[in-house]
Amino acid sequence: MEKLKIMLGITVVVILLVSTTAGAYQYFSRPEKGLLIELPNPDKIMGRSSIASLLAHKYEYYVQVQVMTRKGFRTVYLGSSSGKILIPSSKFSEIKRSWNDVNPAVLIDVWLVEPETGKTYEVGTFSTRLTENSVKGIQRFTLKFSQNNLRAFSVEKLKRIPPIGPTRGFFAGYRWITKKEYLSNLNGMYLPVLILDNRKGQATIIGAYKVEVQKSSSSSSGLSIGFSTTIIRGARLSSRNELSIERGLENGEIRIELEKGNEFMKSIIDGEVKNVKPGQIGLIAIKGNPYIALQVLQKCYVDEFRHMYCFDTDQERVLITISDVERRYDTNKKAYLIRTFSFIDPPRSIYPADNFGKLVEENTEMKTLTTLYGKKQSGRSTYMEIFLDKYDTYSNSYIPLLAVAIALQPEAWPAFLIGLSAVGGVYITNEEHENAFGAFTIVNTADYTKTTVKYTSLKYSVTGCNHYTKFPFAYLRFE
């Protein structure tokens, strides 16, 4: 009994010495620069005691980190960890430099695994943005979750049978690999911000549209334009006959931020359409580069020579985002302004009215906004302004990139994408709760003629995730 106590005492002293030495090294050593991902102790998440975990880890994480580059999402880290992961700044320097004024999206996939048995729990997909700290210092990203957040994960059906038996190798985790990328090499696609459809109306529309922020203070970031990334996950998504959407997540963002510390009224989108006459369509659009990727989940093994082999499973996901928008830097206002394009009766390559009309009718219900009367009918309103009124909210609003892209260029998409319902693209966010609004004026110049103005805000959803496009995207029909 006395010997047992001595042995336990020696063990505790050794553990303390090792811990103290490691802590001292970490304290006095010069910290590296990069992205530090902090995960809770996997053993603790699974209910093991701290002493048991310290003596021998039973669980560990498999982590994959992807960053949005100019050519799409690319993996910068793939490996196992029992806690903290530091991805050095050398992995990000070129990526961040190529974006200049943008903080690109980062997607982090995490699995919790018991290596001895290969039993796997899916923790989830997380997102952050790559800031200047990832290059010039330490950017911390802490993930918080519990055992209740874990989902037992098992992929029994492999598209190929792995030629490695238990005697020759062992399980080495999962990874997402990009199989196909769509429309990533285009020079830009026009994305509607405002559509004035006057093909059936009798009014002449004098329209101006702005997205503005008022009284930006030194303590706020003002209004921001950004790009969302939508993830659609399921089994055999690329098979039209076996479409099974499991869930959808809205993850990631890329931001263009306005200059801080000025008092002004600033337009982030400034467009104008004049004299949209009966029978015509007026359109204000921005130009961006859509990016769609089909990724397949792979299960990996390592043989006795430390060679890794990975094999496709039936799990797939689609990443939908926009890689960039055209913009210019205003030296006087010290801000990035999104470039807008205005058209009267735009060409079919920009706005195929038949396709877009079908999209609107299938997805939404038109609502009456107002009724305009001829200018000679006294006592009646002949114009309206500030249709969107003041926008004072934390909420993000999306242009439905996938839906718009399919409506404008259906021939460019594979069949399985057309069946998906999701958004992913441009949004405007107002983090500091300031006032922003869009405004335009409409005059009914037809004598004694009544014109009904209807509007719609397209709504799209995937399982577990709803998106609304109310601002700045707007579609008005004059009847």
C-alpha positions as CSV (number, residue, x, y, z in Angstrom):
1,M,0.0,0.0,0.0
2,E,2.9,2.3,0.9
3,K,4.6,1.6,-2.5
4,L,1.3,2.4,-4.3
5,K,1.1,5.8,-2.6
6,I,4.7,6.5,-3.5
7,M,4.1,5.6,-7.1
8,L,1.0,7.8,-7.3
9,G,3.0,10.6,-5.8
10,I,5.8,10.3,-8.3
11,T,3.2,10.2,-11.1
12,V,1.6,13.4,-10.0
13,V,4.9,15.1,-9.6
14,V,6.0,14.1,-13.1
15,I,2.6,15.3,-14.6
16,L,3.1,18.6,-12.8
17,L,6.6,19.0,-14.0
18,V,5.6,18.2,-17.6
19,S,2.7,20.6,-17.4
20,T,4.8,23.4,-15.8
21,T,7.6,23.0,-18.4
22,A,5.1,23.0,-21.3
23,G,3.4,26.1,-19.8
24,A,6.7,27.9,-19.3
25,Y,7.8,27.1,-22.8
26,Q,4.5,28.4,-24.2
27,Y,4.7,31.5,-22.0
28,F,8.3,32.5,-22.8
29,S,8.4,31.3,-26.5
30,R,7.6,33.8,-29.1
31,P,4.1,33.1,-30.4
32,E,3.7,32.5,-34.1
33,K,1.4,34.5,-36.4
34,G,-1.7,33.0,-38.0
35,L,-5.2,31.7,-37.3
36,L,-5.6,30.0,-34.0
37,I,-8.6,27.6,-33.8
38,E,-9.5,26.7,-30.2
39,L,-11.5,23.5,-29.6
40,P,-12.7,22.1,-26.2
41,N,-11.0,19.0,-24.9
42,P,-12.6,16.1,-26.9
43,D,-12.3,13.7,-23.9
44,K,-14.1,16.2,-21.7
45,I,-16.8,16.6,-24.3
46,M,-17.3,12.8,-24.2
47,G,-17.5,12.8,-20.4
48,R,-14.0,11.5,-19.5
49,S,-12.2,12.8,-16.4
50,S,-9.4,15.3,-16.7
51,I,-6.8,12.9,-15.1
52,A,-7.8,10.1,-17.5
53,S,-7.6,12.4,-20.5
54,L,-4.2,13.7,-19.3
55,L,-2.8,10.2,-19.0
56,A,-4.1,8.9,-22.3
57,H,-6.3,10.6,-24.9
58,K,-9.1,8.5,-26.1
59,Y,-10.8,10.9,-28.5
60,E,-9.4,13.5,-31.0
61,Y,-10.7,15.8,-33.7
62,Y,-10.3,15.7,-37.4
63,V,-10.4,19.2,-38.8
64,Q,-10.5,20.6,-42.3
65,V,-10.2,24.4,-43.0
66,Q,-11.0,25.9,-46.4
67,V,-10.5,29.6,-47.4
68,M,-12.1,31.4,-50.2
69,T,-9.4,32.4,-52.7
70,R,-9.7,34.1,-56.1
71,K,-10.2,30.7,-57.6
72,G,-12.7,29.3,-55.1
73,F,-12.5,27.5,-51.8
74,R,-9.2,25.8,-51.2
75,T,-8.0,23.7,-48.2
76,V,-5.3,25.2,-46.1
77,Y,-5.4,22.7,-43.2
78,L,-6.3,19.0,-42.9
79,G,-5.3,16.9,-39.9
80,S,-6.0,15.7,-36.4
81,S,-5.9,17.6,-33.1
82,S,-6.7,17.2,-29.4
83,G,-7.4,20.9,-29.0
84,K,-5.7,24.0,-30.4
85,I,-4.7,24.3,-34.1
86,L,-2.5,27.1,-35.3
87,I,-2.4,27.6,-39.0
88,P,0.6,29.8,-39.8
89,S,0.3,33.2,-41.5
90,S,2.3,31.9,-44.4
91,K,-0.8,30.0,-45.5
92,F,-2.8,33.2,-45.7
93,S,-0.4,36.0,-46.7
94,E,-0.8,35.6,-50.5
95,I,-4.6,34.9,-50.2
96,K,-5.2,38.0,-48.1
97,R,-3.0,40.2,-50.3
98,S,-4.9,39.1,-53.4
99,W,-8.2,40.3,-51.9
100,N,-6.8,43.6,-50.8
101,D,-10.0,45.2,-49.3
102,V,-11.9,42.0,-48.6
103,N,-11.9,39.6,-45.6
104,P,-12.5,36.2,-47.3
105,A,-14.7,33.5,-45.9
106,V,-13.3,30.6,-43.9
107,L,-15.2,27.3,-43.6
108,I,-14.2,24.9,-40.8
109,D,-15.4,21.3,-40.7
110,V,-14.9,19.3,-37.5
111,W,-15.4,15.6,-36.7
112,L,-14.8,14.0,-33.2
113,V,-13.4,10.5,-33.6
114,E,-12.4,7.6,-31.4
115,P,-9.4,6.4,-33.4
116,E,-9.2,2.9,-32.0
117,T,-12.7,2.0,-33.2
118,G,-13.2,4.6,-36.0
119,K,-16.5,5.7,-34.4
120,T,-17.1,9.2,-35.6
121,Y,-19.3,12.1,-34.5
122,E,-19.9,15.1,-36.7
123,V,-19.5,18.3,-34.8
124,G,-20.5,20.6,-37.7
125,T,-19.4,23.3,-40.2
126,F,-18.4,26.6,-38.8
127,S,-17.4,29.9,-40.4
128,T,-15.4,33.0,-39.8
129,R,-13.6,35.7,-41.7
130,L,-9.9,36.0,-42.4
131,T,-8.9,39.3,-40.9
132,E,-5.6,41.2,-41.0
133,N,-4.7,39.6,-37.6
134,S,-4.2,36.3,-39.3
135,V,-1.2,37.7,-41.1
136,K,0.1,40.4,-38.7
137,G,-0.7,38.7,-35.4
138,I,-3.0,36.0,-34.0
139,Q,-6.6,35.7,-35.0
140,R,-8.5,33.6,-32.5
141,F,-11.5,31.6,-33.4
142,T,-13.0,29.6,-30.4
143,L,-15.6,26.9,-31.1
144,K,-18.1,26.1,-28.3
145,F,-20.2,23.0,-28.3
146,S,-21.3,20.1,-26.0
147,Q,-22.0,16.4,-26.4
148,N,-25.6,17.3,-27.2
149,N,-24.5,19.1,-30.4
150,L,-22.8,16.0,-31.7
151,R,-24.4,13.7,-34.3
152,A,-23.4,10.1,-34.7
153,F,-21.8,9.9,-38.1
154,S,-21.5,6.8,-40.2
155,V,-20.9,6.4,-44.0
156,E,-21.5,2.8,-44.8
157,K,-22.0,3.2,-48.5
158,L,-18.8,3.9,-50.4
159,K,-18.7,4.4,-54.1
160,R,-15.5,2.4,-54.2
161,I,-14.4,-0.4,-51.9
162,P,-11.2,0.6,-50.2
163,P,-8.4,-2.0,-51.0
164,I,-6.9,-1.6,-47.5
165,G,-7.9,-4.1,-44.9
166,P,-7.6,-3.7,-41.1
167,T,-4.3,-5.6,-41.1
168,R,-2.7,-3.1,-43.5
169,G,-3.9,0.3,-42.4
170,F,-6.1,2.3,-40.1
171,F,-8.9,4.9,-40.3
172,A,-7.6,8.4,-40.8
173,G,-10.7,10.7,-40.8
174,Y,-12.8,12.4,-43.4
175,R,-12.4,15.3,-45.8
176,W,-14.4,17.3,-48.4
177,I,-13.0,17.4,-51.9
178,T,-14.1,19.7,-54.7
179,K,-15.2,17.6,-57.7
180,K,-16.6,20.4,-59.9
181,E,-16.7,24.1,-60.0
182,Y,-19.3,26.1,-62.0
183,L,-19.1,29.6,-63.4
184,S,-16.0,30.5,-61.5
185,N,-14.2,31.7,-64.6
186,L,-16.8,34.2,-65.8
187,N,-16.0,37.9,-66.1
188,G,-19.0,38.8,-64.1
189,M,-22.8,38.3,-64.1
190,Y,-25.3,41.1,-63.8
191,L,-27.3,40.6,-60.6
192,P,-30.5,42.7,-60.4
193,V,-30.9,45.2,-57.5
194,L,-34.1,46.8,-58.8
195,I,-36.5,45.8,-61.6
196,L,-39.2,48.1,-62.8
197,D,-41.5,46.0,-65.1
198,N,-43.7,48.4,-67.0
199,R,-44.5,46.2,-70.0
200,K,-48.3,46.2,-69.1
201,G,-48.4,49.5,-67.2
202,Q,-49.5,52.9,-68.4
203,A,-47.3,55.0,-66.2
204,T,-44.0,56.6,-67.2
205,I,-41.6,55.8,-64.4
206,I,-39.0,58.3,-63.2
207,G,-37.0,56.1,-61.0
208,A,-33.9,56.6,-58.8
209,Y,-32.6,54.0,-56.4
210,K,-30.0,54.4,-53.7
211,V,-28.8,52.4,-50.7
212,E,-27.5,54.9,-48.2
213,V,-26.3,55.2,-44.6
214,Q,-26.8,58.3,-42.6
215,K,-24.7,59.8,-39.8
216,S,-22.0,57.1,-39.6
217,S,-20.3,57.7,-36.2
218,S,-16.7,57.0,-35.1
219,S,-18.0,54.2,-32.9
220,S,-19.6,52.3,-35.7
221,S,-18.7,50.4,-38.9
222,G,-21.5,51.9,-40.9
223,L,-23.2,49.9,-43.7
224,S,-21.4,46.9,-45.2
225,I,-21.8,45.0,-48.4
226,G,-21.0,41.3,-48.2
227,F,-21.2,37.9,-49.8
228,S,-22.9,35.0,-48.2
229,T,-22.0,31.3,-48.7
230,T,-24.9,28.9,-48.6
231,I,-24.2,25.2,-48.0
232,I,-26.7,22.5,-49.2
233,R,-26.0,19.1,-47.9
234,G,-27.4,15.7,-48.8
235,A,-27.0,12.2,-50.3
236,R,-26.2,12.0,-54.0
237,L,-27.2,15.6,-54.7
238,S,-25.7,15.3,-58.2
239,S,-28.1,12.6,-59.1
240,R,-31.4,13.9,-60.5
241,N,-33.2,10.7,-59.6
242,E,-31.9,10.4,-56.1
243,L,-32.1,13.9,-54.8
244,S,-32.0,13.8,-51.0
245,I,-31.4,17.2,-49.3
246,E,-30.4,16.5,-45.7
247,R,-29.9,20.1,-44.4
248,G,-28.9,23.6,-45.4
249,L,-26.6,25.9,-43.5
250,E,-25.8,29.6,-44.1
251,N,-22.1,30.0,-43.4
252,G,-19.3,32.3,-44.1
253,E,-19.1,35.8,-45.4
254,I,-16.8,38.1,-47.3
255,R,-17.1,41.8,-46.5
256,I,-16.3,45.1,-48.0
257,E,-16.4,47.6,-45.1
258,L,-17.0,51.3,-45.2
259,E,-14.5,53.7,-43.7
260,K,-15.0,54.4,-40.0
261,G,-15.1,57.7,-38.2
262,N,-16.8,60.1,-40.6
263,E,-20.1,62.0,-40.4
264,F,-21.8,61.9,-43.8
265,M,-24.6,60.5,-45.9
266,K,-23.0,57.8,-48.0
267,S,-24.3,55.8,-50.9
268,I,-23.0,52.3,-51.1
269,I,-25.1,51.5,-54.1
270,D,-26.2,54.5,-56.3
271,G,-28.1,53.8,-59.5
272,E,-30.7,55.6,-61.5
273,V,-33.2,54.7,-64.2
274,K,-35.0,57.4,-66.0
275,N,-38.2,57.5,-68.2
276,V,-39.2,53.8,-68.2
277,K,-42.2,54.2,-70.5
278,P,-45.2,51.8,-71.0
279,G,-44.0,48.6,-72.6
280,Q,-40.5,48.9,-71.2
281,I,-38.4,47.4,-68.4
282,G,-36.0,49.3,-66.3
283,L,-33.2,47.5,-64.5
284,I,-30.5,48.4,-62.0
285,A,-27.9,45.7,-61.5
286,I,-24.5,45.1,-59.9
287,K,-21.9,42.9,-61.5
288,G,-20.3,39.9,-59.7
289,N,-18.6,36.6,-60.1
290,P,-20.8,33.7,-59.0
291,Y,-19.1,30.6,-57.6
292,I,-20.7,27.2,-57.2
293,A,-18.8,24.1,-56.1
294,L,-19.9,20.5,-55.8
295,Q,-18.0,18.8,-53.0
296,V,-17.9,15.1,-52.1
297,L,-17.2,13.7,-48.7
298,Q,-14.3,11.2,-48.6
299,K,-13.3,8.6,-46.0
300,C,-9.6,8.2,-45.6
301,Y,-7.2,5.5,-44.5
302,V,-3.4,5.4,-43.9
303,D,-1.4,2.2,-44.6
304,E,1.7,0.9,-42.8
305,F,4.0,3.2,-44.9
306,R,2.0,6.3,-43.9
307,H,0.5,6.7,-47.3
308,M,-3.1,8.1,-47.3
309,Y,-5.9,6.8,-49.4
310,C,-9.3,8.5,-49.6
311,F,-12.5,7.2,-51.2
312,D,-15.8,8.9,-52.2
313,T,-18.9,8.4,-50.1
314,D,-22.5,9.1,-51.1
315,Q,-22.5,12.4,-49.1
316,E,-22.3,15.6,-51.2
317,R,-22.7,19.3,-50.7
318,V,-23.0,22.4,-52.8
319,L,-21.3,25.7,-51.9
320,I,-23.0,28.7,-53.3
321,T,-21.5,32.2,-53.1
322,I,-20.1,35.1,-55.1
323,S,-16.4,35.6,-55.3
324,D,-16.4,39.3,-55.9
325,V,-18.3,42.4,-57.1
326,E,-17.2,45.3,-59.2
327,R,-16.5,48.4,-57.1
328,R,-14.5,51.5,-57.0
329,Y,-12.7,53.4,-54.2
330,D,-13.9,57.0,-53.8
331,T,-10.9,59.1,-52.6
332,N,-13.1,61.9,-51.5
333,K,-15.6,59.8,-49.4
334,K,-12.8,57.3,-48.5
335,A,-15.1,54.4,-49.1
336,Y,-15.7,51.6,-51.6
337,L,-18.8,52.1,-53.7
338,I,-20.4,49.3,-55.6
339,R,-20.5,49.9,-59.3
340,T,-24.1,49.9,-60.7
341,F,-25.4,49.4,-64.2
342,S,-28.7,50.8,-65.5
343,F,-30.7,49.6,-68.5
344,I,-33.9,50.4,-70.3
345,D,-35.1,47.2,-72.0
346,P,-31.9,45.3,-71.1
347,P,-30.7,42.6,-73.5
348,R,-31.7,39.0,-72.9
349,S,-28.2,38.1,-71.7
350,I,-28.8,40.5,-68.8
351,Y,-32.5,40.1,-68.2
352,P,-34.5,37.4,-70.0
353,A,-38.0,38.6,-69.0
354,D,-39.8,35.3,-69.7
355,N,-37.5,33.3,-67.5
356,F,-37.5,35.8,-64.6
357,G,-41.3,36.3,-64.8
358,K,-41.7,32.5,-64.4
359,L,-39.4,32.6,-61.4
360,V,-41.4,35.3,-59.7
361,E,-44.8,33.7,-60.4
362,E,-43.6,30.3,-59.1
363,N,-42.0,31.5,-55.9
364,T,-43.9,34.5,-54.6
365,E,-47.2,36.2,-54.4
366,M,-47.4,39.7,-55.8
367,K,-48.7,42.4,-53.4
368,T,-50.2,45.7,-54.2
369,L,-47.9,48.5,-53.2
370,T,-49.8,51.5,-54.3
371,T,-52.2,52.9,-57.0
372,L,-51.2,55.8,-59.1
373,Y,-53.6,58.1,-60.9
374,G,-53.2,60.4,-63.9
375,K,-51.7,63.8,-63.2
376,K,-55.0,65.7,-64.1
377,Q,-56.9,63.9,-61.4
378,S,-56.5,66.4,-58.6
379,G,-56.3,65.3,-55.0
380,R,-54.7,62.0,-55.9
381,S,-51.1,61.0,-55.2
382,T,-49.0,61.1,-58.4
383,Y,-45.7,60.0,-57.1
384,M,-44.1,58.0,-54.3
385,E,-40.7,58.2,-52.6
386,I,-38.7,56.1,-50.2
387,F,-40.4,52.8,-51.1
388,L,-38.3,50.9,-48.7
389,D,-38.5,53.5,-46.0
390,K,-35.9,53.6,-43.3
391,Y,-34.1,50.4,-42.8
392,D,-33.1,50.1,-39.1
393,T,-32.2,46.5,-38.3
394,Y,-29.4,44.1,-37.7
395,S,-30.8,41.6,-40.2
396,N,-29.0,40.6,-43.4
397,S,-30.8,40.8,-46.7
398,Y,-29.8,38.7,-49.7
399,I,-30.0,38.8,-53.4
400,P,-30.9,35.2,-54.3
401,L,-27.8,34.5,-56.4
402,L,-28.6,30.9,-57.4
403,A,-32.2,31.6,-58.3
404,V,-31.2,34.7,-60.3
405,A,-28.3,32.9,-62.1
406,I,-30.6,30.1,-63.1
407,A,-33.2,32.5,-64.4
408,L,-30.6,34.5,-66.4
409,Q,-28.4,31.6,-67.7
410,P,-30.3,28.3,-67.3
411,E,-28.2,26.7,-70.0
412,A,-25.0,27.2,-67.9
413,W,-26.2,25.0,-65.0
414,P,-26.3,21.2,-64.5
415,A,-29.7,19.8,-64.1
416,F,-29.4,18.9,-60.4
417,L,-28.7,22.5,-59.4
418,I,-31.9,23.8,-61.0
419,G,-33.9,21.6,-58.6
420,L,-32.3,23.1,-55.5
421,S,-34.0,26.0,-53.6
422,A,-31.4,28.2,-51.9
423,V,-29.8,31.6,-51.8
424,G,-26.2,32.7,-51.6
425,G,-24.8,35.9,-52.9
426,V,-24.8,39.6,-52.1
427,Y,-26.2,41.0,-48.9
428,I,-26.2,44.3,-47.1
429,T,-25.8,44.4,-43.4
430,N,-26.0,47.2,-40.9
431,E,-24.3,46.0,-37.7
432,E,-24.4,49.2,-35.8
433,H,-28.1,49.8,-36.1
434,E,-27.9,52.9,-38.2
435,N,-30.5,54.2,-40.7
436,A,-30.3,53.2,-44.3
437,F,-32.9,53.4,-47.0
438,G,-33.6,53.0,-50.7
439,A,-35.6,55.6,-52.6
440,F,-37.1,56.3,-56.0
441,T,-39.8,58.4,-57.5
442,I,-42.6,57.3,-59.8
443,V,-44.9,59.6,-61.8
444,N,-47.9,58.5,-63.7
445,T,-48.0,60.7,-66.7
446,A,-50.9,59.1,-68.5
447,D,-54.0,61.3,-68.3
448,Y,-57.0,59.8,-66.4
449,T,-55.3,56.4,-66.2
450,K,-55.0,54.3,-63.1
451,T,-51.8,52.2,-62.7
452,T,-51.5,49.6,-60.0
453,V,-48.0,49.0,-58.7
454,K,-47.3,45.5,-57.3
455,Y,-44.1,44.3,-55.7
456,T,-42.5,41.1,-54.5
457,S,-39.7,40.0,-52.3
458,L,-38.4,36.6,-53.4
459,K,-38.2,34.1,-50.6
460,Y,-36.1,30.9,-50.8
461,S,-35.4,28.2,-48.2
462,V,-33.5,25.0,-47.6
463,T,-34.1,22.6,-44.7
464,G,-33.4,24.4,-41.4
465,C,-32.5,27.7,-43.0
466,N,-34.8,30.5,-44.3
467,H,-33.6,33.6,-46.2
468,Y,-35.6,36.6,-47.2
469,T,-34.8,39.1,-49.9
470,K,-36.5,42.3,-49.1
471,F,-33.7,44.8,-49.4
472,P,-32.1,45.8,-51.6
473,F,-33.5,43.4,-54.2
474,A,-36.9,44.6,-55.3
475,Y,-39.2,43.7,-58.2
476,L,-42.1,46.0,-59.2
477,R,-44.7,45.4,-61.8
478,F,-46.9,48.1,-63.1
479,E,-50.4,47.0,-64.3
